[in-house]
């Protein structure tokens, strides 16, 4: 996952600081996610997927399709 979140960030020309602000965490904590030094909490993985408009499965390499899944009525 660390490679995928880094690639998505770089594709959008964003810095780690930008993502850390979106996620409301420190830049150091975010850098640890990209380096694989810290596990990413599930709620943070969901926030990252929502921010990039993709699915959690895409971030976790369970699929190579970056398209997000449709939201259920409960999530709306």
Secondary structure by P-SEA (a helix, b strand, c coil): caaaaaaaaaaacccaaaaaaaacccaaaaaaaaaccccccaaaaaaaaaaacccccccccccccccccccccccc
